[in-house]
Amino acid sequence: MIMKKPKIDQGKCIGCGLCVSLMEKVFRLNEEGKAEVYGGCEGWEGCEGKIVEAIEACPVQAISWETAKGR
């Protein structure tokens, strides 16, 4: 099974907080003021669509999907 989860390129992130405002259950700003992923979509209807919205809204295209093999 292939699982997708969002990832943020810390080198590109400018800390605008747009992703946090769209998905505060998945993204947050860290101590450096950059966005990071801290939550997931498990059991949350419509979560992936909201992450796609955050990916498309990011002004510096710092958010993408990371794929991992699940068990």
Steps between C-alpha positions, in 0.01 A plus 500: 500500500632844403427779746530871427589760755586865456854628538638852515828615349644707787740672258212640296252576782462871581274443801197682361267270697250445219522121532448527875189711451363242253596186695593572861454130587781409258734802478650733760777758516814386681743699716674639190167625365491241222212263433530135593278193480394372840167326439346262254176413325416173675122473529441855382262530202610753236845551649696417183296753302582772753870411478479532120348844558797591725748366241339712227475809723862499623659814348847340479392142415664359815236231561489171311400137549738243639411140422586216733424131489265389772450157643 
